[in-house]
Amino acid sequence: MDRSSAGKANNIRGNQSIHFSLTAGFMEGTETILFFAAIILLPQYFPILAYAFAGLTLMSALAWVTLAWHAFRDKLEESD
């Protein structure tokens, strides 16, 4: 992640600490819908699909936490 992007001013929304153009998530809306469609269409593979979905969702959550941690850590360093 480009650390200089944390806290940049945005002409429309003002100062933001996290910019969504730098998202780290793997499981967003479209991927979730595709997984649910696959589960409905292929119920015999439900356990495999469910574990894959859970793993990717966990990775996505960890990526978001890491992104936020870096953004807020840089913000604290700037204020010192």
Secondary structure, DSSP 8 states (H G I E B T S, - for coil): --GGGTT-EETTTEE-SS-GGG---SS-HHHHHHHHHHHHH-GGGHHHHHHHHHHHHHHHHHHHHHHHHHHHHHHHHHH-
